[in-house]
Amino acid sequence: MSVAILIEFKESSREELYLPLATQGAYSSEWVPASKELGLQWLPLFLTGTSVDVEDLPAVVEELRCLRTALADAPRQASTVERLDFILERLSAVDTHEIAGIFIG
């Protein structure tokens, strides 16, 4: 299993955006402890999954940036940092006005 971001769009013909974050095991053993150590609130919730209001997406993105910054100097976290860069790049291209729903988990 994996933890991923799923964004559905208002336009029914538009394909949903699916962004895998990490495997369930990696998320549990790496992402959650680092997120808790940083005092992040959203990222630990995604282990079990939750809906996210569009208005809260900027806070989620900020937590992803915070985690990325914290892991940037850890050589063994290079693949996680690369994954975070990809996710942040994809999310920055999404117009929040076009989003119908977000589920992360």
C-alpha positions as CSV (number, residue, x, y, z in Angstrom):
1,M,0.0,0.0,0.0
2,S,1.0,3.6,-0.4
3,V,0.2,7.0,0.9
4,A,-0.8,9.4,-1.9
5,I,-2.6,12.7,-2.7
6,L,-5.7,12.3,-4.8
7,I,-7.2,15.5,-6.3
8,E,-10.5,15.4,-8.1
9,F,-11.5,18.3,-10.3
10,K,-14.8,20.1,-10.9
11,E,-14.6,19.5,-14.6
12,S,-15.9,15.9,-14.9
13,S,-13.9,15.2,-18.1
14,R,-10.6,16.1,-16.4
15,E,-8.6,13.1,-15.0
16,E,-7.9,13.2,-11.3
17,L,-4.4,13.9,-10.1
18,Y,-2.8,11.1,-8.2
19,L,0.5,11.8,-6.5
20,P,2.1,8.9,-4.5
21,L,4.0,10.2,-1.5
22,A,5.6,7.0,-0.2
23,T,4.9,3.4,0.6
24,Q,2.9,2.9,3.8
25,G,6.0,1.5,5.5
26,A,8.3,4.4,4.5
27,Y,5.6,6.9,5.4
28,S,5.1,5.4,8.8
29,S,8.8,4.9,9.6
30,E,10.3,8.1,8.0
31,W,7.7,10.7,7.2
32,V,5.6,10.6,10.3
33,P,8.4,10.7,12.9
34,A,10.1,13.5,11.0
35,S,6.8,15.4,10.8
36,K,6.1,15.0,14.5
37,E,9.6,16.1,15.4
38,L,9.0,19.2,13.3
39,G,5.6,19.8,15.0
40,L,3.7,19.4,11.8
41,Q,0.0,18.8,12.1
42,W,-1.3,17.6,8.7
43,L,1.4,15.2,7.5
44,P,0.9,12.6,10.4
45,L,-2.8,12.5,9.6
46,F,-2.2,11.1,6.1
47,L,-0.9,7.8,7.4
48,T,-4.6,6.7,8.0
49,G,-6.0,9.1,5.4
50,T,-8.2,12.1,5.5
51,S,-10.1,14.6,3.3
52,V,-8.5,18.0,3.0
53,D,-10.5,21.2,2.3
54,V,-9.3,23.2,-0.6
55,E,-8.7,26.1,1.8
56,D,-6.3,23.9,3.7
57,L,-4.1,22.9,0.8
58,P,-1.7,25.8,1.2
59,A,-1.1,24.6,4.8
60,V,-0.4,21.1,3.6
61,V,2.0,22.4,0.9
62,E,3.8,24.5,3.5
63,E,4.2,21.4,5.7
64,L,5.6,19.4,2.7
65,R,8.1,22.3,2.1
66,C,9.1,22.3,5.8
67,L,9.7,18.5,5.7
68,R,11.7,18.9,2.5
69,T,13.9,21.6,4.0
70,A,14.5,19.5,7.1
71,L,15.5,16.4,5.1
72,A,17.6,18.3,2.4
73,D,20.9,17.8,4.2
74,A,20.4,14.1,5.0
75,P,22.2,12.1,2.3
76,R,20.1,9.0,2.9
77,Q,16.9,11.0,2.4
78,A,17.9,12.1,-1.1
79,S,15.1,10.0,-2.7
80,T,12.5,11.4,-0.3
81,V,13.7,15.0,-1.0
82,E,13.5,14.3,-4.8
83,R,9.9,12.9,-4.3
84,L,9.0,16.0,-2.3
85,D,10.4,18.3,-5.0
86,F,8.2,16.4,-7.6
87,I,5.1,16.7,-5.5
88,L,5.6,20.4,-4.7
89,E,6.2,21.1,-8.4
90,R,3.0,19.3,-9.4
91,L,0.9,20.9,-6.7
92,S,2.1,24.4,-7.6
93,A,0.7,23.9,-11.1
94,V,-2.8,23.1,-9.7
95,D,-5.4,25.9,-9.8
96,T,-7.3,25.6,-6.5
97,H,-10.4,27.0,-8.1
98,E,-10.6,23.9,-10.2
99,I,-10.5,21.4,-7.4
100,A,-13.6,19.5,-6.3
101,G,-12.1,17.4,-3.6
102,I,-8.8,16.3,-2.0
103,F,-8.1,13.1,-0.2
104,I,-4.6,12.2,1.2
105,G,-3.8,8.8,2.6
